[in-house]
């Protein structure tokens, strides 16, 4: 039995779940998400405020999908109830970012500013005290993580001075520079 798959997913009161033939739809205060699943491998039931995921077969593929779909359903329920967030920070002299309409504008040491359009369903909030810290918010965990990774890829933190865009909880291993001639 899958350790993750056997745990039922608690469904908050504000979240409404509908299960169709191949799709689970979660609707809550943050919006609506749909997760497609394979009914030939797993079955989904809603009972007493819990979402129970079980296998229909005992094949290797069914066992591998059991925990996967339980995690996807849990992420969809949490996303429509509370949402997900990723915090990033910009470090470097002259490096900065700003929200311009539906896009982010970054000045990252290049000869030109970089405009990064935010996809639908993603919001960005800059810290009021430190304009080099910002948070991405959204209901889809995978989309929030992918957008954060794409923004970080614009200027990854370099190992000598630590300049670039990094996650708020990321530790950048620093290297020593050139040593002077003896």
N, C-alpha and C positions, 0 to 999 in steps of 0.2 A: 504494500500500500504506500502511496506517495505521502511523505510526511507533510508536505505543503497541501497537496490536493485533498487530503482527508479532513482538514480543518474547514468548518463551515464559515461562510463570509457573513458577518453581521450587516444587516441592511438598516440604516437609520430611518427614522419616521418620515423625514422630509424627502426621502428618495423613493421613487416609484419604479418598479421593475416590471418589464413585460418580456416574456419569452415566446418568441415565434419559432418556426421550424429550424432555422439555422442562425438566428440572431437573438442576442440579448440586448435590450435597450434599457438604459438607466437614465432617468430624468430627475433632476434635482434643482436646488437653488442656483448652481453655477451653469446650468444648461443641460444639454442632452448628449449622450454618447452611445454608440452602438458597437458591439463586439460580435463578430461572426465566429462561430465555432463549428466543429465537425460532429454531428450527431451520431455518426457511425462509430466514434470512439468514446464520447462522453455524453452523459445526460445531466440536465440541470433541473432542479426543483426548488421552489420557494416554499418554505414552511416555517411558520411562527417567527417571522422577522429574520430568518436566516436563509442564505442561499447555499444549497447543498449540491456539490459537484461529485458525480460518481462515474466510474468507467462502465461501458457496456460490454467490453471485451477485455481479455487479459493478455493481449499481444504486447510486444515491446513498444510499438508505436503508440498504442493506447495508454500505456503506463507513462511514456514520456510526455504525452499531451495533457495528462491529468493535472499535474502541478502547474503547467503553463497556463491552461485556461482558467484555473482557479485564481492565479495571480492576475491575469488580464481582467477578470471580472471584478476582483477586489480593487484594482487600480481604477477601473471605470466608476465604481461606486464611490470611492474616495474622491475622485476627480469631480464628479457632479455634486458632491456634498461639500467638500472643503476646497478642492483645487490643489494644485502643486506649484511649487516655486523653486527657482534656482537663483542664487545670489552670485554676482560676479563683481570684480573690482578691476579698475584700470590703474596701472602703476607706471610712472615714468614722467619726467619733466616735460611739460607741454602736451602730454597725452590727456585727452578728455573725450567725453561723449555727451550727447544731448538728444532729447526727443524732439523731432521735427515732424509734426503731424502724425502720420501712420508709419514713420520710419525713424531709425536711429541714425544719427550722424556722428561719426568717430573721426577724431584727429589723432593719428597714431604714429606720427613721425614720418609719414610718407609725404610726397610733394602735393598731395591732394586729399581732401576729406573723403571718407568712405561712407556711402549711404547704404544702410541695411534695412530693407523693407520688412516689417513684422508680418508674419502670416496671420490669417484670420484665426481668432481664438487665443492669441497671445497678447498680453499687455506688458508694459514695462513701466516701472516706477523707479525714479532716481531718488537717492537719499537726499534729504533737505540739507543736512549739515555737510556732507561730503559728496560732491557731485561726481566723484570717481567711483562711487559704489551704486550699483543698480540691481534690481530684482526683476526677473521674468516670471510672470504669473499666467497660469492657464489650467484648463481642466484635463487636458490630455497629457499624461506623464511622458509618453514617448516624444511628443512634439515639443514640449518644454525642454527636455534634455537635448534634443537634436538642434533646436534653435540656439541653446546655450553653447553647444559644441561648435556650431557654425560661427558664432560671434567670437568665441575664444580662438578659432582658427585664423581670424583676421590678423592677429598679432599674438602669437604664442609667447609666454614668458620666456625670456632668454636667460641662460644660466649665470651670466657674469654680473649683470646689474639688476636682474629681476624685472626688467621693463616688459610690459605687455598686458594682455588681458588674462586674468586667472579667475578660477572659482574662489569664492570667499573662504572656503575651508581648505584650499589647496596649499601645500607646502612645496616651494620651489627649491631644489637642491642647488646651492650656489657653488661655483667653481672659483678657484683662485686665478687671478690674472697672471700676466707674464711677470716673472721675477726679474729684478734688475741685474745687470751684469756685475760679477764680483771682481 
